[in-house]
Amino acid sequence: MASPLQLYVHIPFCVHKCHYCDFNSHERETPDWSVYQLALITELKYWANSPEFANRKLNTIFIGGGTPSLAPPALIEAVINTARDCCGLDADAEITMEANPGTADAAHFQAYRQAGVNRLSIGVQSLDAAELRWLERIHGADEAMAAYRIARDAGFANINLDLMYGLPEQSLGNWLATLTTAISLAPEHLSCYQLTVEPHTKLAATHARKPYPLPDDDTALSMFWATREQLLETGYEAYEISNFSRPGLKCRHNDGYWLYHDYIGIGAGASGKWDHSGNQADGGITRYSNIRTPERYIASALTQGKSINAQESLTRNEAAAEACWLGLRRSHGINRQAFLQRFGFDGWASFQPQLETWQRAGKLIVDDDRLQLSASGIALADAISASVL
């Protein structure tokens, strides 16, 4: 049986590309929104009618970037309406849109809500003025708080705040001050990520020349555990390594990635994936990624209906390893029966040689139902998950 289907929509435009950002984002003073909208709709119609995705209703939509809150509400509405018309939407479909506090606009937020967006993810990152300057964010702490209030006033009852820790010279106390203030706003969801110096970013180049005083491993680990402790004490559930929600309000779209669901990706630099579930002799997956430059993406989408830059297929065993790598990030881990039904073999039986050392060390729990990280294994999630690849 095919997995639930998701749609990712990429809006690549930004007022300013922050030096740490490795997402596909491009500074453009005056994007041609009407042409980009036409390209998105053209590509969505292509995939909706493709053999891989035809006649499959969408379960979630996620509009990311870049800075989606720069987009005209008419573009967001047109994409959602096209998705509904071409694919169909579950009655309770989760439709998330990312927003930058520096581009928050009350009229736009209200229009996004009326267009069908029912979950907002606000890229706060920090509530400390010096940290925000270092991050090169275009907003201040006051603007972040104002954006949250604007979102509530616009009718959003499901809001995520993105936060970042492990910044240069950041103490545990400074991080907890931001986290405590964010919790006091009572968002439904919080994503708390440690700063990573990603290759090919401006930050990586600067850091290579003159390293920033980033917190040492012990300090970063104390931030990780303090984050979990404070959020669990205040009623949030840790459903993934870095993601916390009120009960029943996890991000279904992102959880779908960790569950290895299929997804259509449209927009410059977006990616998509589908299972070869119709062929039991195969059992692998195919994924594609789009052309990253907005102008080249648009030209390809409008002339060919699609804008693929690269495509690859994985065998059943390769796909199973990837699904295991992703699934172990979830607090509930990997359902062994669902894994068996999808891949035709038991995950523990297949990956025991790679994972048994972790199990013996008490970092991995294996029972009849699932594979999951133990409480002490959570901080080692990257190493444990990577061992299956």
CORTARA-V423599 format. One record per pair of residues at least 12 apart in sequence whose ideal C-beta (glycine too) atoms are under 10 Angstrom apart, sorted by the first residue. I is the first residue (numbers start at 1). J is the second residue. Records with the same first field share a line. If there is no record, write none. Layout:
I->J + J
This chain:
1->277 + 341 + 342
2->52 + 53 + 55 + 56 + 261 + 262 + 274 + 275 + 277 + 278
3->56 + 59 + 256 + 259 + 260 + 261 + 262 + 263 + 273 + 274 + 275 + 277 + 338 + 342
4->56 + 57 + 58 + 59 + 60 + 90 + 252 + 256 + 259 + 261 + 262 + 263
5->52 + 53 + 56 + 57 + 58 + 59 + 60 + 87 + 88 + 90 + 256 + 261 + 262 + 263 + 264 + 274
6->58 + 59 + 60 + 61 + 62 + 93 + 94 + 252 + 253 + 254 + 256 + 257 + 261 + 262 + 263 + 264 + 265 + 272 + 273
7->44 + 47 + 48 + 53 + 58 + 59 + 60 + 61 + 62 + 63 + 79 + 80 + 83 + 87 + 89 + 93 + 95 + 253 + 263 + 264 + 265 + 266 + 270 + 272
8->60 + 61 + 62 + 63 + 64 + 96 + 253 + 257 + 263 + 264 + 265 + 266 + 267 + 270 + 271 + 272
9->40 + 43 + 44 + 61 + 62 + 63 + 64 + 65 + 68 + 71 + 75 + 76 + 79 + 80 + 83 + 95 + 97 + 264 + 265 + 266 + 267 + 270
10->23 + 24 + 25 + 40 + 62 + 63 + 64 + 65 + 66 + 68 + 265 + 266 + 267 + 268 + 269 + 270 + 271 + 290 + 292 + 294 + 297
11->25 + 31 + 33 + 36 + 40 + 63 + 64 + 65 + 66 + 67 + 68 + 69 + 70 + 71 + 75 + 76 + 79 + 97 + 98 + 267 + 268 + 270 + 294
12->24 + 25 + 26 + 27 + 28 + 31 + 36 + 64 + 65 + 66 + 67 + 68 + 267 + 268 + 269 + 270 + 292 + 293 + 294 + 297
13->25 + 26 + 27 + 28 + 29 + 30 + 31 + 33 + 36 + 65 + 66 + 67 + 68 + 70 + 71 + 268 + 294
14->26 + 27 + 28 + 31 + 65 + 66 + 67 + 70 + 100 + 103 + 138
15->27 + 28 + 29 + 67 + 70 + 100 + 102 + 103 + 138
16->67 + 100 + 102 + 136 + 137 + 138
17->66 + 67 + 136 + 201 + 202
18->123 + 125 + 134 + 135 + 136 + 137 + 138 + 201 + 202 + 203
19->134 + 135 + 136 + 201 + 202 + 203 + 204 + 205 + 206 + 207
20->125 + 134 + 135 + 136 + 164 + 167 + 195 + 196 + 197 + 198 + 201 + 202 + 203 + 204 + 206 + 207
21->65 + 66 + 135 + 136 + 198 + 201 + 202 + 203
22->196 + 197 + 198 + 199 + 200 + 201 + 202 + 203 + 204
23->64 + 65 + 66 + 198 + 201 + 269
24->64 + 65 + 66 + 267 + 268 + 269 + 270 + 271 + 289 + 290 + 291 + 292 + 293 + 294 + 297
25->65 + 66 + 67 + 268 + 269 + 292 + 294
26->65 + 66 + 268 + 269 + 292 + 293 + 294 + 295
28->66 + 70 + 294 + 295
31->66 + 70 + 71 + 72 + 294
32->294 + 295 + 298
33->70 + 71 + 72 + 74 + 75
34->72 + 74 + 75 + 78
35->294 + 295 + 298 + 299 + 301 + 302
36->71 + 72 + 75 + 267 + 268 + 294 + 295 + 297 + 298 + 301
37->71 + 72 + 74 + 75 + 76 + 77 + 78 + 79 + 82
38->75 + 78 + 298 + 301 + 302
39->266 + 267 + 268 + 294 + 297 + 298 + 299 + 300 + 301 + 302 + 305 + 307
40->71 + 75 + 78 + 79 + 82 + 266 + 267 + 268 + 270 + 297 + 298 + 301
41->75 + 78 + 79 + 81 + 82 + 83 + 86 + 266 + 301
42->82 + 266 + 298 + 301 + 302 + 303 + 304 + 305 + 306 + 307
43->264 + 265 + 266 + 267 + 270 + 290 + 297 + 298 + 300 + 301 + 302 + 304 + 305 + 306 + 307 + 308
44->78 + 79 + 82 + 83 + 85 + 86 + 87 + 264 + 266 + 267 + 301 + 305
45->82 + 83 + 85 + 86 + 87 + 266 + 305
46->86 + 264 + 266 + 301 + 304 + 305 + 306 + 307
47->86 + 87 + 264 + 265 + 266 + 272 + 274 + 288 + 305 + 306
48->82 + 83 + 85 + 86 + 87 + 88 + 264 + 266
49->86 + 87 + 305
50->264 + 272 + 274 + 305 + 306
51->274 + 278
52->262 + 264 + 272 + 273 + 274 + 275 + 276 + 278 + 286 + 288
53->86 + 87 + 262 + 263 + 264 + 272 + 274
54->86 + 87
55->87 + 88
56->87 + 88 + 262 + 264 + 274
57->83 + 84 + 87 + 88 + 89 + 90 + 91 + 93
58->80 + 83 + 84 + 86 + 87 + 88 + 89 + 90 + 93 + 94 + 95 + 263 + 264
59->89 + 90 + 92 + 93 + 94 + 252 + 253 + 256 + 261 + 262 + 263
60->89 + 90 + 92 + 93 + 94 + 95 + 96 + 119 + 251 + 252 + 253 + 254 + 255 + 256 + 261 + 263
61->76 + 79 + 80 + 83 + 84 + 87 + 89 + 93 + 94 + 95 + 96 + 97 + 116 + 117 + 118 + 119 + 253 + 263 + 264
62->94 + 95 + 96 + 97 + 98 + 119 + 121 + 251 + 252 + 253 + 254 + 256 + 257 + 263 + 265
63->75 + 76 + 79 + 80 + 95 + 96 + 97 + 98 + 99 + 112 + 117 + 121 + 267
64->96 + 97 + 98 + 121 + 253 + 265 + 267 + 270
65->97 + 98 + 99 + 100 + 123 + 267 + 269
66->98 + 100 + 267 + 268 + 269 + 294
67->98 + 99 + 100 + 102 + 103 + 123 + 138
68->96 + 97 + 98 + 99 + 100 + 103 + 112 + 117 + 120 + 121 + 267
69->97 + 98 + 99 + 100 + 101 + 102 + 103 + 104 + 105 + 108 + 109 + 112 + 120 + 122 + 123 + 147
70->99 + 100 + 102 + 103 + 105 + 108
71->97 + 103 + 108 + 112
72->108 + 111
73->105 + 107 + 108 + 109 + 110 + 111 + 112 + 113 + 114 + 115 + 117
74->111 + 115
75->115
76->95 + 97 + 108 + 111 + 112 + 114 + 115 + 116 + 117
77->111 + 112 + 114 + 115 + 116 + 117
78->115
79->95 + 115 + 116 + 266 + 267
80->93 + 95 + 97 + 112 + 115 + 116 + 117
81->115 + 116
82->266
83->95 + 116 + 264 + 266
84->116
87->264
89->116
92->118 + 252
93->116 + 118 + 252 + 253
94->117 + 118 + 119 + 158 + 249 + 250 + 251 + 252 + 253 + 254 + 255 + 256
95->112 + 115 + 116 + 117 + 118 + 119 + 120 + 158 + 253
96->117 + 118 + 119 + 120 + 121 + 158 + 160 + 189 + 251 + 252 + 253 + 254
97->109 + 112 + 113 + 115 + 116 + 117 + 118 + 119 + 120 + 121 + 122 + 156
98->120 + 121 + 122 + 123 + 160 + 162
99->112 + 117 + 120 + 121 + 122 + 123 + 147 + 148 + 150 + 151 + 156 + 159 + 160
100->122 + 123 + 124 + 125 + 137 + 138 + 139 + 143 + 144 + 147
101->122 + 123 + 124 + 125 + 132 + 137 + 138 + 139 + 140 + 141 + 142 + 143 + 144 + 145 + 146 + 147 + 148 + 150 + 151 + 161
102->123 + 132 + 137 + 138 + 139 + 140 + 143 + 144 + 147
103->123 + 138 + 139 + 143 + 147
104->120 + 122 + 139 + 143 + 144 + 146 + 147 + 148 + 149 + 150 + 151 + 154
105->147 + 150 + 154
106->146 + 147 + 149 + 150 + 151 + 153 + 154
107->150 + 154
108->150 + 154
109->147 + 150 + 151 + 152 + 153 + 154 + 155 + 156
110->150 + 151 + 153 + 154 + 155 + 156
111->154
112->151 + 154 + 155 + 156
113->151 + 154 + 155 + 156 + 157
114->154 + 155
117->154 + 156 + 158
118->155 + 156 + 157 + 158
119->156 + 157 + 158 + 159 + 160 + 188 + 189 + 249 + 251 + 252 + 253
120->147 + 148 + 150 + 151 + 152 + 154 + 156 + 157 + 158 + 159 + 160 + 161 + 187 + 188 + 189
121->158 + 159 + 160 + 161 + 162 + 187 + 189 + 191 + 251 + 253 + 254
122->139 + 144 + 147 + 148 + 150 + 151 + 156 + 159 + 160 + 161 + 162 + 187
123->137 + 139 + 144 + 147 + 160 + 161 + 162 + 163 + 164 + 191
124->137 + 139 + 141 + 143 + 144 + 145 + 147 + 148 + 160 + 161 + 162 + 163 + 164 + 178 + 181 + 182 + 185 + 187 + 190 + 191
125->137 + 139 + 144 + 161 + 162 + 163 + 164 + 165 + 167 + 178 + 193 + 195
126->141 + 144 + 163 + 164 + 165 + 167 + 170 + 174 + 175 + 177 + 178 + 182
127->140 + 141 + 142 + 144 + 145 + 161 + 163 + 174 + 177 + 178 + 179 + 180 + 181 + 182 + 185
128->140 + 141 + 167 + 170 + 174 + 175 + 177 + 178 + 181
129->141 + 142
130->167 + 168 + 169 + 170 + 174
131->164 + 165 + 167 + 168 + 169 + 170 + 174 + 175 + 178
132->144 + 167
134->167 + 168 + 169 + 170 + 203 + 212
135->164 + 167 + 195 + 203
136->202 + 203
141->178 + 181
144->161 + 178 + 181 + 182 + 185
145->181 + 182 + 185
147->159 + 161
148->161 + 182 + 185 + 186 + 187
149->185
151->187
152->185 + 186 + 187
156->187 + 188
157->188 + 249
158->187 + 188 + 189 + 245 + 246 + 249 + 251
159->185 + 186 + 187 + 188 + 189 + 190 + 249
160->187 + 188 + 189 + 190 + 191 + 243 + 244 + 245 + 249 + 251 + 254
161->178 + 179 + 182 + 183 + 185 + 187 + 188 + 189 + 190 + 191 + 192
162->182 + 189 + 190 + 191 + 192 + 193 + 242
163->175 + 178 + 179 + 182 + 190 + 191 + 192 + 193 + 227 + 242
164->178 + 191 + 192 + 193 + 194 + 195 + 196
165->178 + 179 + 192 + 193 + 194 + 195 + 215 + 219 + 220 + 223 + 224 + 226 + 227
166->193 + 194 + 195 + 196 + 197 + 214 + 215 + 219 + 220 + 221 + 223 + 224
167->194 + 195 + 212 + 213 + 214 + 215 + 223
168->195 + 207 + 211 + 212 + 213 + 214 + 215
169->212 + 213 + 214 + 215
170->195 + 213 + 214 + 215 + 219 + 220 + 223
171->215 + 219 + 222 + 223
172->215 + 219 + 220 + 222 + 223 + 226 + 227
173->226
174->223
175->192 + 215 + 219 + 220 + 222 + 223 + 226 + 227
176->223 + 226 + 227 + 230
178->192
179->192 + 223 + 226 + 227 + 230 + 231 + 234
180->230 + 234
182->231
183->230 + 231 + 233 + 234 + 235 + 236 + 244
184->234
186->234 + 235 + 246
187->236 + 244 + 245 + 246 + 249
188->236 + 244 + 245 + 246 + 247 + 248 + 249 + 250 + 251
189->236 + 239 + 243 + 244 + 245 + 246 + 249 + 250 + 251 + 254
190->227 + 231 + 234 + 236 + 242 + 243 + 244 + 245 + 246
191->240 + 242 + 243 + 244 + 245 + 251 + 254
192->223 + 224 + 227 + 228 + 230 + 231 + 238 + 241 + 242 + 243 + 244
193->227 + 241 + 242 + 243
194->214 + 215 + 220 + 221 + 223 + 224 + 227 + 242
195->212 + 214 + 215 + 220
197->211 + 212 + 214
220->379
221->379
224->241 + 242 + 378 + 379
225->378 + 379
227->242 + 244
228->241 + 242 + 244 + 375 + 378 + 379
230->244
231->244 + 245
232->244
234->246
235->247
236->249
237->249 + 250 + 331
238->250 + 330 + 331 + 378
239->251 + 254 + 255 + 258 + 329 + 330 + 331 + 332
240->254 + 255 + 257 + 258 + 329 + 330 + 331 + 332 + 381
241->258 + 328 + 329 + 330 + 331 + 373 + 378 + 379 + 381 + 382 + 385
242->329 + 381
243->255 + 258 + 329 + 330 + 331
244->331
250->330 + 331
255->329 + 330 + 332
257->273 + 326 + 329
258->323 + 325 + 326 + 327 + 328 + 329 + 330 + 332 + 334
259->323 + 326 + 327 + 330 + 332 + 334 + 335 + 338 + 342
260->273 + 275 + 285 + 319 + 320 + 322 + 323 + 324 + 325 + 326 + 327 + 334 + 338 + 339 + 342 + 343
261->273 + 274 + 275
262->274 + 275 + 277 + 285 + 287
263->287
264->288
265->287 + 288 + 289 + 290
266->290 + 297 + 301 + 306 + 307
267->290 + 294 + 297 + 301 + 307
268->290 + 291 + 292 + 293 + 294 + 295 + 296 + 297 + 298 + 300 + 301 + 307 + 309
269->289 + 290 + 291 + 292 + 293 + 294 + 297 + 307 + 309
270->288 + 289 + 290 + 291 + 292 + 297 + 307
271->287 + 288 + 289 + 290 + 308 + 309 + 310 + 311
272->286 + 287 + 288 + 289 + 290 + 306 + 308 + 311
273->285 + 286 + 287 + 288 + 289 + 314 + 319 + 322
274->286 + 287 + 288
275->319 + 323 + 342 + 343
276->313 + 314 + 315 + 316 + 319
277->342
279->316
280->316 + 344
281->316
282->313 + 315 + 316 + 319
283->314 + 315 + 316 + 317 + 319 + 320 + 342 + 343 + 344 + 345
284->313 + 314 + 315 + 316 + 317 + 318 + 319 + 320 + 343
285->312 + 313 + 314 + 315 + 316 + 318 + 319 + 320 + 322 + 323
286->311 + 312 + 313 + 314 + 319
287->310 + 311 + 312 + 313 + 314 + 319 + 322
288->306 + 307 + 308 + 309 + 310 + 311 + 312
289->307 + 308 + 309 + 310 + 311 + 312
290->306 + 307 + 308 + 309 + 310
291->306 + 307 + 308 + 309 + 310
292->307 + 309
293->309
296->309
297->309
316->342 + 343 + 344 + 345
317->343 + 345 + 350
318->389
319->342 + 343
320->339 + 342 + 343 + 344 + 345 + 347 + 350 + 351 + 388
321->343 + 347 + 350 + 351 + 354 + 385 + 387 + 388 + 389
322->385 + 388 + 389
323->338 + 339 + 342 + 343 + 347 + 388
324->339 + 343 + 347 + 348 + 350 + 351 + 354 + 355 + 371 + 385 + 387 + 388 + 389
325->351 + 381 + 382 + 384 + 385 + 386 + 387 + 388 + 389
326->385
327->339 + 347 + 370 + 371 + 372 + 385 + 388
328->347 + 351 + 355 + 358 + 364 + 371 + 372 + 373 + 377 + 381 + 382 + 384 + 385 + 386 + 387 + 388
329->373 + 378 + 381 + 382 + 384 + 385
330->370 + 372 + 373 + 381
331->372 + 373 + 378
332->369 + 370 + 372
333->347 + 364 + 365 + 366 + 367 + 369 + 370 + 371 + 372 + 373
334->347 + 348 + 351 + 366 + 369 + 370 + 371 + 372
335->347 + 369 + 370 + 371 + 372
336->348 + 349 + 366 + 367 + 368 + 369 + 370 + 371
337->368 + 369 + 370
338->370
339->370 + 371
346->371
347->366 + 370 + 371 + 388
348->364 + 366 + 367 + 368 + 370 + 371
350->388
351->371 + 387 + 388
352->366 + 371
353->387 + 388
354->384 + 386 + 387 + 388 + 389
355->371 + 384 + 385 + 387 + 388
357->384 + 387
358->373 + 374 + 377 + 380 + 383 + 384 + 385 + 387
359->371 + 374 + 377 + 384
361->374 + 376 + 377 + 380 + 384
362->374 + 375 + 376 + 377
363->375 + 376 + 377 + 378 + 379 + 380 + 381 + 383 + 384
364->376 + 377 + 380 + 384 + 387
365->377
373->385
